[in-house]
Amino acid sequence: MTDLPPDPAAAERLADAARRVVDLVRRTQASGETAEEAVRALERAAELLEREAHPGPWAQRSLAWNGFEPLATPVVDFAAFFPYSPLIGPRNPLAPPARFEIRDGRVHGSVHFGAAYVGPPQCVHGGVIASLFDEVLGSVNVANELGGMTGTLRVVYRAPTPIDAPLRVEGWVEKVEGRKVFAHGTLHHGETLCAEADGVFIQGSMQQLAERIPGAAAPGAPEPAGQ
């Protein structure tokens, strides 16, 4: 492994290719020689990438995490801000990815979940939906410069969320009480409300996290809106 920063374009191409592989592995009926040939190719790819794997620590905002960075300007491009997010990160093969934008202080997003995210037959796994809401509500807080870690997240499932279908999400801040930020989000397929969520986020909690990680942040350093 070298200390050179990752090539963003290469990292995104790799993530796109890996997403395709994950989807096809989930759906494959391959066996025998076809499966063995695929295994050899994947093992070879793993060997090549392992040589350049960073040992950590890691973060959503960067490959090699070197401590918290204060925001210079409000976040507009969430994919660029969180390139390694497991939900919206273009460099993370786990991400579908969902796409977010900010309008009038609210996050509006779209997502399409493939077969790898199935829970009930032909429906998105409920835990995946909860993860999506955590990212939506966290992002709306970041956009409004109210960053903090999740204290509680309550999800209500209103209708089955279909797999392999266009979905839209929305999130907004409802109120702020002291260090607590209260946010709400919805998930729709067409006109159908599939799920909604309420979250409470605690401002100042990122600094508390930093204090538990050696060298994470200098004493008294300002807390960023999100990492």
C-alpha positions as CSV (number, residue, x, y, z in Angstrom):
1,M,0.0,0.0,0.0
2,T,1.1,3.5,-0.8
3,D,0.2,6.8,0.9
4,L,-1.0,8.3,-2.3
5,P,-4.6,9.6,-2.2
6,P,-7.2,7.5,-4.2
7,D,-8.1,8.4,-7.7
8,P,-11.8,9.5,-7.4
9,A,-12.6,8.4,-11.0
10,A,-11.0,5.0,-10.5
11,A,-12.7,4.5,-7.2
12,E,-16.1,5.3,-8.7
13,R,-15.5,3.0,-11.6
14,L,-14.5,0.2,-9.3
15,A,-17.6,0.8,-7.1
16,D,-19.9,0.7,-10.2
17,A,-18.3,-2.6,-11.3
18,A,-18.6,-4.1,-7.8
19,R,-22.3,-3.1,-7.6
20,R,-22.9,-4.9,-10.8
21,V,-21.1,-8.0,-9.5
22,V,-23.1,-7.9,-6.2
23,D,-26.4,-7.7,-8.1
24,L,-25.5,-10.5,-10.4
25,V,-24.1,-12.7,-7.6
26,R,-27.4,-12.2,-5.8
27,R,-29.4,-13.2,-8.9
28,T,-27.1,-15.8,-10.4
29,Q,-28.1,-19.4,-11.3
30,A,-24.6,-20.2,-12.4
31,S,-22.9,-23.4,-11.3
32,G,-20.1,-25.7,-12.4
33,E,-17.5,-24.2,-14.8
34,T,-19.2,-20.8,-15.0
35,A,-19.3,-20.3,-11.3
36,E,-15.7,-21.5,-10.9
37,E,-14.4,-19.2,-13.6
38,A,-16.2,-16.3,-11.9
39,V,-14.7,-17.2,-8.5
40,R,-11.2,-17.2,-9.9
41,A,-11.8,-13.8,-11.5
42,L,-13.1,-12.3,-8.3
43,E,-10.3,-13.8,-6.2
44,R,-7.8,-12.3,-8.6
45,A,-9.5,-8.9,-8.3
46,A,-9.4,-9.2,-4.5
47,E,-5.7,-9.9,-4.6
48,L,-5.0,-6.9,-6.8
49,L,-7.0,-4.5,-4.6
50,E,-5.7,-5.9,-1.3
51,R,-2.3,-4.5,-2.2
52,E,-3.6,-1.0,-2.2
53,A,-6.1,-1.3,0.7
54,H,-5.9,1.4,3.4
55,P,-5.8,0.0,6.9
56,G,-7.9,2.8,8.4
57,P,-9.3,4.6,10.2
58,W,-11.9,5.5,7.7
59,A,-14.8,8.0,7.3
60,Q,-17.7,8.8,5.0
61,R,-16.0,12.0,3.9
62,S,-12.6,10.6,3.1
63,L,-10.7,7.3,2.7
64,A,-8.0,8.0,5.2
65,W,-9.6,9.8,8.2
66,N,-7.3,12.3,9.9
67,G,-9.7,14.0,12.2
68,F,-12.8,16.2,11.9
69,E,-12.8,19.1,9.4
70,P,-15.1,22.1,9.8
71,L,-17.4,23.0,7.0
72,A,-16.3,25.9,4.8
73,T,-19.7,26.3,3.1
74,P,-23.2,24.7,3.4
75,V,-23.4,21.3,1.7
76,V,-25.0,21.2,-1.7
77,D,-23.6,18.1,-3.3
78,F,-24.1,15.2,-0.9
79,A,-22.4,12.6,-3.0
80,A,-19.3,14.7,-3.1
81,F,-19.5,15.5,0.6
82,F,-20.0,11.8,1.6
83,P,-18.3,9.9,-1.2
84,Y,-17.9,6.7,1.0
85,S,-21.4,6.7,2.5
86,P,-23.0,3.2,2.4
87,L,-26.2,4.8,1.1
88,I,-25.2,7.7,-1.2
89,G,-21.5,7.3,-1.7
90,P,-20.3,6.9,-5.4
91,R,-17.1,5.2,-4.1
92,N,-18.9,2.7,-1.9
93,P,-20.2,-0.4,-3.7
94,L,-22.7,-1.0,-0.9
95,A,-24.5,2.2,-1.9
96,P,-27.4,1.7,-4.4
97,P,-26.7,4.7,-4.5
98,A,-29.4,7.1,-3.4
99,R,-29.2,10.6,-4.8
100,F,-30.0,13.6,-2.6
101,E,-30.4,17.3,-3.3
102,I,-31.4,20.2,-1.0
103,R,-34.3,22.5,-1.8
104,D,-35.6,25.2,0.6
105,G,-33.8,23.5,3.5
106,R,-35.3,20.1,2.7
107,V,-33.6,17.0,1.3
108,H,-35.2,15.5,-1.7
109,G,-33.9,12.2,-2.9
110,S,-34.5,9.3,-5.3
111,V,-33.3,5.6,-5.0
112,H,-33.8,2.4,-6.8
113,F,-33.1,-0.8,-4.8
114,G,-32.1,-4.0,-6.7
115,A,-32.3,-7.7,-5.8
116,A,-29.5,-7.5,-3.2
117,Y,-31.8,-5.4,-0.9
118,V,-34.7,-7.8,-0.9
119,G,-36.4,-8.6,2.5
120,P,-40.0,-9.8,2.0
121,P,-40.6,-11.2,-1.5
122,Q,-40.2,-8.4,-4.0
123,C,-39.9,-5.8,-1.3
124,V,-37.1,-3.8,0.2
125,H,-35.7,-5.1,3.6
126,G,-37.0,-3.0,6.5
127,G,-33.5,-2.6,7.9
128,V,-32.4,-1.1,4.6
129,I,-35.2,1.4,4.7
130,A,-34.2,2.4,8.3
131,S,-30.7,2.9,7.1
132,L,-31.9,5.1,4.3
133,F,-33.9,7.3,6.7
134,D,-30.9,7.6,9.0
135,E,-28.9,9.0,6.0
136,V,-31.8,11.3,4.8
137,L,-32.3,12.8,8.2
138,G,-28.6,13.1,9.0
139,S,-28.1,14.8,5.6
140,V,-30.9,17.4,6.1
141,N,-29.3,18.3,9.5
142,V,-25.9,18.7,7.8
143,A,-27.5,20.9,5.1
144,N,-29.0,23.1,7.8
145,E,-25.7,23.2,9.8
146,L,-27.2,21.2,12.7
147,G,-24.9,18.2,12.6
148,G,-24.9,15.6,15.3
149,M,-25.1,11.9,15.8
150,T,-28.3,9.9,15.8
151,G,-29.9,9.6,19.3
152,T,-33.1,7.8,18.3
153,L,-34.7,6.7,15.0
154,R,-38.3,5.6,14.8
155,V,-39.5,4.1,11.6
156,V,-43.2,3.4,10.8
157,Y,-43.8,1.1,7.8
158,R,-47.0,2.1,6.1
159,A,-47.0,-0.1,3.0
160,P,-44.6,-2.6,1.3
161,T,-41.7,-0.9,-0.4
162,P,-41.3,-2.5,-3.9
163,I,-37.9,-3.7,-5.1
164,D,-36.7,-2.7,-8.5
165,A,-38.9,0.4,-8.6
166,P,-38.3,4.2,-8.5
167,L,-38.7,5.5,-4.9
168,R,-38.5,9.1,-3.6
169,V,-37.6,10.3,-0.2
170,E,-37.9,13.7,1.6
171,G,-36.5,14.9,4.9
172,W,-36.8,18.1,6.9
173,V,-36.0,19.6,10.3
174,E,-39.1,20.0,12.4
175,K,-37.6,21.8,15.5
176,V,-34.5,22.3,17.6
177,E,-34.6,22.1,21.4
178,G,-31.3,22.8,23.0
179,R,-28.8,20.2,21.7
180,K,-31.6,18.1,20.2
181,V,-32.5,18.3,16.6
182,F,-35.9,16.7,15.6
183,A,-36.2,15.6,12.0
184,H,-38.9,13.8,9.9
185,G,-38.7,11.9,6.7
186,T,-41.0,10.1,4.2
187,L,-40.5,7.4,1.6
188,H,-42.9,7.1,-1.4
189,H,-43.5,4.9,-4.4
190,G,-45.6,6.9,-6.7
191,E,-48.4,8.3,-4.5
192,T,-48.1,5.5,-1.9
193,L,-46.5,6.4,1.4
194,C,-44.4,3.3,2.1
195,A,-42.7,4.5,5.3
196,E,-41.9,7.5,7.5
197,A,-39.5,8.2,10.2
198,D,-38.7,10.5,13.1
199,G,-35.2,11.1,14.4
200,V,-33.6,12.9,17.3
201,F,-30.0,14.0,16.7
202,I,-27.7,15.3,19.4
203,Q,-25.5,18.3,18.6
204,G,-22.1,18.0,20.2
205,S,-22.0,14.2,20.1
206,M,-19.4,14.1,17.3
207,Q,-16.9,15.8,19.6
208,Q,-17.7,13.2,22.3
209,L,-17.0,10.5,19.7
210,A,-13.7,12.2,18.8
211,E,-12.6,12.1,22.4
212,R,-12.8,8.3,22.3
213,I,-10.6,8.0,19.2
214,P,-6.9,8.7,19.8
215,G,-5.7,11.7,17.9
216,A,-9.2,12.4,16.4
217,A,-9.5,16.0,17.4
218,A,-7.6,18.6,19.4
219,P,-9.3,19.7,22.7
220,G,-11.7,22.5,22.1
221,A,-11.8,22.0,18.3
222,P,-15.1,23.1,16.7
223,E,-17.5,20.3,15.8
224,P,-18.2,19.9,12.1
225,A,-21.7,19.6,10.8
226,G,-21.1,16.0,9.8
227,Q,-18.4,13.5,8.9
